Amino acid sequence: MKKHNFYAGPAILPQSVMEQASQATKELDGCGLSILEISHRSKEFAAVMEEIISSTRELLDINDDYEVLFLTGGASSQFYMTAMNLLPSNGKACYVDTGAWSTKALKEAKLFGDVQVLASSKDKNYTYIPKDYSIPADATYLHLTSNNTIFGTAYHAWPETNVPFVCDMSSDIFSRPIEMEKFGVIYAGAQKNLGPAGVTLAIVRKDMLNKVDRMIPTMLDYNTHIKKQSTFNTPPAFPIYVSMLTMRWLKENGGVAAMQMKNEEKAAILYKEIDDNPLFEGSAAKEDRSLMNVTFLLKDSDLESAFLDACTEANCIGVKGHRSVGGFRASIYNAMPKESVQVLVDVMKEFGKNFG
Amino acid sequence: MKKHNFYAGPAILPQSVMEQASQATKELDGCGLSILEISHRSKEFAAVMEEIISSTRELLDINDDYEVLFLTGGASSQFYMTAMNLLPSNGKACYVDTGAWSTKALKEAKLFGDVQVLASSKDKNYTYIPKDYSIPADATYLHLTSNNTIFGTAYHAWPETNVPFVCDMSSDIFSRPIEMEKFGVIYAGAQKNLGPAGVTLAIVRKDMLNKVDRMIPTMLDYNTHIKKQSTFNTPPAFPIYVSMLTMRWLKENGGVAAMQMKNEEKAAILYKEIDDNPLFEGSAAKEDRSLMNVTFLLKDSDLESAFLDACTEANCIGVKGHRSVGGFRASIYNAMPKESVQVLVDVMKEFGKNFG
């Protein structure tokens, strides 16, 4: 019996993608080898790399001012790589602190230069996105976390500034169209909307680079991977392959504009129940609610384990909230079917009847 | 038609491992989720991490003086991480240069401190392992590349010294028993004897650490991953899972001592043909020949494309040598069946008849 997978990440992928990945693990497109054992220098894998880069450009409408990289590791590695590559020792990086991942990102940046935290929502346990702050015009970049997986908040409007954004989009990339021209660098670990853990997409505007004079190990220098189109060393071939399959699925399903409509619809169903059901309440400020990670609480926290049991009973898993928020979190990424969201809503309705 | 996969890496894995990986990509052990979409904090994945760490300890006979880590990336990331974590700014790291990977490793180490290259076989295009050199007793470590994938050489005896080795075992780990007490750190990218690309095994003796005072980004500090047992951040779950399956296969097949016997037998068959067949010659010094990567040449290089055609005809792929050596390379890792080696030998015999 397949489960309804509400985990925050690694997370649900399209069913058809997992089936194709399973087949390729036996044999890739009739080539006589598994995707697991094929050389990254083979013509078959070269085609995978070429397709994933061109699909990324197509889906996010990325022009030639930007390089598209698929790097090893996750967003945690980009926390220091962005600062290491972008922030001159006499430069100034600005950060908005919207939760655990922002906090980790700015901690790493401090190793490399002057970091200014322009605003933080820590005062209210990161339940909102700060909006009123001024951005120094001479900042090298402004770092944002577009969607806050743990706290269930997201940017629905970008700050007004000419300072380029460096943005961690790990948990909402490909969930909506983005105005690329605002971004100097976008990075995103694969394991939410893209593929299995182990690869990170980095989109780097070329004019952001070559402004630092520190020594950078070869593997940590964006230029290394730009020169070799992400195959300087053996790339994480399987996570890249599965991410490529997800991009095919995205294109077949109307691209990121269609995803946004579907995501808004799914989120609306779930938030409506949270707002209508007298037992529950949302934990994030309404205007900043994430379309990817829906966080909510039981007003009577004594009922929590009963609700989790009811979820498990209905094959809804991964619904327990992060320990720093408590309550519940339903992650409803691109691949989550509306039907699964409806199953969870039905559990909440039934729970309301039984315990209301 | 399955191919005989002689690629140097990513490389052949046991057929049963690829089949189990394919099944788990659909659904992991009846848990209702694919291995691709399961949380790294789930009890199912926690069991995978626990098993792979204990299997590594069992297979290589590793005691509690050492930590076993599964890190993101490949050996290329360890080139700088080892020096960054181990080499004090007033320390001295010694390197033996046995080919392209050694050269890259020592280049990165130079960013962090004093690097002495004790010996190099560059004078003969890395066709042998240097043996006569003295090792400064006060060196922090001696870096070795145990098996040289490109040049087809390997250490069959370790240098005599009390200086701890830091060793890149990417292409021969688990192929033979090792005397752990000689090693301070062992690292190995997965994509030869372990699993798909995207994860690196690092075995770190605890007394090697905490001797440097430089600032290290959190993700690059071995201590971070030791404290969190390789799950500080989302680990590359699928490459780790497949590597765990390979370790099960290793244990079912007698462990590393049995592998060594099988590897010696396979290599002997192939080297015998290289030595007996008047058309061919080995490219590495006989006493340093690798059991993993068998490099050989046609005495008449004009016949090369005809030989590659004959290999392709017999479904033997990945036999073309690295551009820096030329000729041919048959990589015959643990998972390579003796039968496939025999197919290649038969091609060579037939080729000898036709062109001899």
Interface residues (C-beta under 8 A of the other chain):
Chain A: M1 K2 K3 N5 Y7 A8 G9 P10 A11 I12 L13 M18 E19 A21 S22 Q23 T25 K26 E27 C31 G32 L33 S34 I35 L36 E37 I38 S39 H40 S42 T72 G73 G74 S76 S77 F79 Y80 M84 K104 K107 E108 L111 G189 Q191 G195 P196 A197 G198 V199 M215 P217 T218 M219 L220 F232 N233 T234 P235 P236 A237 F238 P239 V242 N315 I317 G318
Chain B: M1 K2 K3 N5 Y7 A8 G9 P10 A11 I12 L13 M18 E19 A21 S22 Q23 T25 K26 E27 C31 G32 L33 S34 I35 L36 E37 I38 S39 H40 S42 T72 G73 G74 S76 S77 F79 Y80 M84 K104 K107 E108 L111 G189 Q191 G195 P196 A197 G198 V199 M215 P217 T218 M219 L220 F232 N233 T234 P235 P236 A237 F238 P239 V242 N315 I317 G318
